Amino acid sequence: MPAPTIRIESLHLYPLKSGSAIDVLSAWVEPEGLAGDRTMMVTDLSGECLTSRKLPALLTLHCLTDGDEVILMGPDARPCVFSRMALRPTGNVAARVWGDEVAVLDAGDQVADWLSRFLGHSCRLVLKGPQTYRPLALKPGHAVSFADTAPLLLIGKSSLDDLNDYLETPAEMARFRPNVVVSGPLPFDEDGWGTIRIGGVEFDVAGGCDRCVVTTLDPQSGEARIDREPLATLAKRRRGEDGKPYFGQFLVPRRSGRIFVGDAVEILSCKESVRLRPPPDMERIRRSAKREAVRGSGPIPMICTGIVAETADMRSFRFKSEDGAAIDYLPGQFITLQLETDGVPVRRSYTISSSPSRPHHIAVSVKRVRGGRVSNWLHDNLKVGDRLLGVGPHGRFHLAAVGEKHSLLMVSAGSGITPMIAMLRYVADLDLPHDVVFHHSARSTEDLPFTEELLLLKRQMGDRLKLSWNLTSPDTASIDGPSSSSYKGRLNEIMLADICPDIHDRVTFCCGPDGFRQAARAMHRALAPDAIYLEESFGSDLPAIVEAEVLPYRVNFRKSGIVADGKGRETLLDIARTMNIPVHADCEAGICGTCRCRVVSGDWMLAANCADPERTVLSAEEKQEGYVLACSTWPIGSLIVDL
């Protein structure tokens, strides 16, 4: 059987480094890359290159050229237009791209003022000029533009499809910022290519692209995915022996020429692929039939359209997207709400309690928590018509996780009922062939949410839904009836066996506070040790991420003899860079280990950008000795670091 034809599916230019892409049907290949690709970049006032790692808003910046004119456009900003002919070299002040000093053209003060206002950071715009030359480290004797590592980046479409098989929310190709996307090869075949020909242009395939935190940023908004995907999964499935996650291949042109979308790609020679660590066992996501998918990872501007009191301390808040478009999610997933409480931006994740079978509205059901920053604010302040942002949806705890298995046991307590009601609503709406035993634990009948709806669902589903409750308050009345059963006291092993005699034949979903889940897990292990058990935590919102919380720190960089004082959430890497302490870093997401350093004393916590909370790149001995990853470590109070 002949090998499938490999062709260019799409071509992409990025005139501004870290700026938005321009899709083209044809591109002229130069030795330094595609003509017009990454010929401009933003620098700080010292000439150091700034990227979307530090300024995610760069991703929203569009850069166009029209003859001699350069046009900068961004959301909610008037366009900035300037002439390239009027630019002058920067003289003795060279710009720096990842350590390489290059002579550049400066776009002038007016452009710098516009850009600084747009990005909220003092900066300047520089361009390639006639004297700009940057040697290519990958291939001596060659040059590269302002791209990070190589003239071009190629990715196979099937490679992204394979990666997305392991992601709850698929990743867009735009997150990886390729120049050339090809269709036809098997997943990751491009890893083994040595030399290729596209049209009349030959390329050396110079090696794998190690990925960084930028892949977690929404290419349209710059917003980071809460689940740190796709980088977190790349760190598991595509981690090289050097600890770096690889995805895509660098290309170095051997000559100039024009290439087109649709051109065939000819493999002239092969090379050894990058050596990857053995991946852990990961189950591919079983995706349901294609639904109306109009939303990615957000943010989604939403309007509150309704508020319903489910119990005395639980309310359901109903939302729609501002543009009225559908929101794509799986029953059981969560969404992260972004709002301000007392003037401080905060985020809090809540399970979506509505069903994706009705995708033009979503609801979250929130239980008031004593001391809970966000839950209390929602109960006391949110009104119909109010606007906020939602990020997501995300989460692996959902109905599709069971695949083709239809016999389910749902066990919940407190707010843990929310993913269960979402899944039940979905099953009932679509008349799916699932057989469900549903059990919820509450203090009293007054604390049982969705009771009337559950009884209606029982009438609709008939024998395919069995309902039961256990009530822990000794003074509460039972609600036994022909459609449900209730038990007195806390859930125990005997009670669970009576509720679900065939527990060993069912997939169990469990969600609730920590203590409840620990007890339910032990009961399930005793009754059905070999049965599938899926668990989701759901507790207080006290640990909500406070994005702008101002906390003081003092970091003593012992080797450098420098002490840094400050406030807020800054990583050790950012603090070191501010103090001009050299620290090499690649991924900036807590994966590759390049920025490892030792904390001599003091407290720290993982930063929000950490894509690998287990810090698997560090050995047990290194962790014991106090090593951390500077890119994803926040100092708490006073800290001494060996840097």
Sequence and secondary structure as in RCSB ss.txt:
>XXXX:A:sequence
MPAPTIRIESLHLYPLKSGSAIDVLSAWVEPEGLAGDRTMMVTDLSGECLTSRKLPALLTLHCLTDGDEVILMGP
DARPCVFSRMALRPTGNVAARVWGDEVAVLDAGDQVADWLSRFLGHSCRLVLKGPQTYRPLALKPGHAVSFADTA
PLLLIGKSSLDDLNDYLETPAEMARFRPNVVVSGPLPFDEDGWGTIRIGGVEFDVAGGCDRCVVTTLDPQSGEAR
IDREPLATLAKRRRGEDGKPYFGQFLVPRRSGRIFVGDAVEILSCKESVRLRPPPDMERIRRSAKREAVRGSGPI
PMICTGIVAETADMRSFRFKSEDGAAIDYLPGQFITLQLETDGVPVRRSYTISSSPSRPHHIAVSVKRVRGGRVS
NWLHDNLKVGDRLLGVGPHGRFHLAAVGEKHSLLMVSAGSGITPMIAMLRYVADLDLPHDVVFHHSARSTEDLPF
TEELLLLKRQMGDRLKLSWNLTSPDTASIDGPSSSSYKGRLNEIMLADICPDIHDRVTFCCGPDGFRQAARAMHR
ALAPDAIYLEESFGSDLPAIVEAEVLPYRVNFRKSGIVADGKGRETLLDIARTMNIPVHADCEAGICGTCRCRVV
SGDWMLAANCADPERTVLSAEEKQEGYVLACSTWPIGSLIVDL
>XXXX:A:secstr
      EEEEEEE SBTTS  EEESEEEEETTEETTSS EEEE TTSBEE TTT GGGGG EEEEETTEEEEE T
TS  EEEESTT EE TT  EEETTEEE  EE  HHHHHHHHHHHTS  EEEE  TT   B TTSTT B  SSSSS
SEEEEEHHHHHHHHTT SS   GGGG  SEEEESS TTGGGGEEEEEETTEEEEEEEEEE  GGGGB TTT  B 
TT TTHHHHHHHSBBTTS BEEEEEEEESS EEEETT BEEEEEE     B            S       S  E
EEEEEEEEEEETTEEEEEEEETT       TT EEEEEEEETTEEEEEEEEB S TTSTT EEEEEE  TT HHH
HHHHHH  TT EEEEEEEE S SGGGGTT  EEEEEEEGGGHHHHHHHHHHHHHHT   EEEEEEEESSGGG TT
HHHHHHHHHHHGGGEEEEEEE  TT     BTTEEEEESS  HHHHHHH TTGGGSEEEEEE HHHHHHHHHHHH
HH TTS EEEEE   STT EETT   EEEEEETTTTEEEEEES   HHHHHHHTT     SSSSSSS TTEEEEE
EEEEEE TT S TT TTS HHHHHTTEEEGGGEEEEEEEEE  
